[in-house]
Amino acid sequence: MKSGLFSIVAVAAAICAWTFVDRTSPTNRRKVPGSVMTIVREGRLRADIVLPAKPLDCERYAADELKYHIDKAFGVSIEIVREGKYRASKYPSHIFVGATSAAKTINLPGRKLKKDEWIVRTFRKNLYLLGRDSDIKYNDIGNIWNPTIYGTIYAVYDFLEKEMGVKWIWPGPTGEVIPKRNHFEIVRINRTGIEPLEERYMHGTVPWGMPKIGFSNEESAKRYCKEQNKFLVRHRVGRRRRTKTGHAFESWWKRFGKSHPEYFNQLPGGERRPAASGSLVTLCVSEPGVWKQAVADWKTWWEKDGRRWGFEPWVNCCENDYVSLCQCKRCRSIDPPDPRFAKSDYWNGKMTIADIDRIRKERGSYGLNAMLCDNRWGIPKDDPRLRHIPSVADRYARFYNAVQEEVRKINPDARVVGYAYENYLEAPRKTKLDPSVVIDIVPRSYFPYDKVESDYFREVMLGWKNAGVKEFLYRPNFMLAGGNYPFDQGRLILDDFAFAYTNGMKACEFDSLRGSWACHSMMNYALIRAFRNPLHGYDQAREELLSAFGSARYEISKYLDGIYAYTTQWTFDDFHKVSWQNCTGGNHGGGSYHNSPAILGEYFTERFFTDNYRLLDSAKKAANGDKEVIARIEFLRKGLKDAEMTRRTRIAEKTKLAAPGDKAKAAAFDAAFKAMNDYRATVEDDLICNFRYEARTEMRMKWPHKEGNTKPSKSGRQMEY
Ligand SMILES: [Zn+2]
């Protein structure tokens, strides 16, 4: 009887085990055809992780990440040992991580690897995970202001994703999707890989120190940075080369304003000086003295610092942050005929220097800039379609060519990098670019990123390509939109990302990562995923994200698709209206990077929130008690709640502003603001949002956040705001 019962139990257990096994990936089956190595057998470890005797910090980081995921997946604690110390007999198999002697003995890597390159390889009963590495300090891993050469880490991530089915959908534990199992065999693997983009990162990731604003305590702020940073490294955010771009001539007015006025833009009336502040002056780019000075500055930098610090020998010719203004005869003679010059008051002579000074007084430093170009990412006050904006790209193309020619005489490897930006975003029409010139393209878009924007961007990029450009850096601003509220304009952005990649994009730098992970979950995941596969696309990323929601997948797809539909229903006209109904600080339409919550009263309705809470409730029900899935649903809900509280605060603020001196209304705003912050304090450890970023934005609207006592970073790199 006893043995009979035992048999029944054993058979039942076997059936259960088989059923369990069969539903998961093939690597979970007992006997894997062609299996070369067992890492876990029936819940028991059959391998350890072996590092070199003296590992680099990035090899240790890679081993720690591998251990973290193996432990979670199998409920074990895999050992990390070092060569020379481990007992080869303890386990039948080993996972060799980094440049181990064991790898060397089987001729791995066998050649000099390229930067970012990695290898995942089995040999006999062992696994080898290695790549091109450099000596980066453990805590500096993820700092994109240095080259991020750590291929071994990428080898580990490749292994985790492809062999173990791991996904990271947002920062922190709730975003880690680690399939659980108790058995793991692997078959023969022989893969190498390299990231498709040389540089892939976002501004505003705030990794290195963070003043205490927005978070109630320093530990939570630090935790946010650390987890976000880890997530970005997992998605291979990094840069294998070091380049110098960005506004290059900000110190020139100070240096040469008196000695070389001919370097600078000639304004109406003939004067050469800044139209706004000195750092915003633009150049007379047809002036040969400018070309020579740019090359001389580069040479000094290259010999002193550039080469020593491992920079690319690029001459940064990216103009200052202003619309190009030079009206001198020589510059104008380069501009091809364009009827828009005659229609533009700046270019047809109607606007005087007195007008320019008045505009600056009335509309601030960027007032003139906003009138003379079409950077819709600023949500312009005047409808740009009513203005005439001629492109002066030909003079910039000639400028880049001229500097390229000069610098080539000194260093044949040197390359010029210059913007396609402001009123020289549209491609040159008669000038062909020297094939060495790299163009840093800054699309005008912000929000909405619609078909009009997409078509415009494609036309512009193809124009530059047809003018001879072989290599582009892509530097969009559209992530500045969306604040801390539900927002997703990812689909077209992803389409255009793929378009850019197929047409010569070699690097991408987004401005800026707001870190609203709960409310921007779909868009952020799709964009970050595209960094390492530019052709991945929105819909594939959507499938991956939804796969983390188990039996609540359908409800969450309705939730995420609803956010997408809500965002993309906004036309430029509708949004323009709401934006300028909520202007703050004179020159900033609401909803811009300056004041993203200003529009919230009109942008959302009460019903938007009640409907979406209801959807999340039904998702929770559908999750059937799956704790991980429920935690993810709650993560989304917390973001939604934060957006709702922020909206209430904005509505209370508007009510207060409409009734100056009304103490009850002022008190109602204070109460709403306090309730919002109190709520944030309860969820700040869940990584739903970078509350510091939001607090900084809200402070620009004079919401009374208080600076904490934490000092800014001492690393020399200031926060990207
Ligand atoms: Zn000029």
Boltz pocket constraint, residues with backbone or C-beta under 6 A from the ligand:
constraints:
  - pocket:
      binder: B
      contacts: [[A, 264], [A, 265], [A, 266], [A, 283], [A, 284], [A, 285], [A, 286], [A, 287], [A, 326], [A, 327], [A, 328], [A, 329], [A, 330], [A, 331], [A, 332]]
      max_distance: 6.0
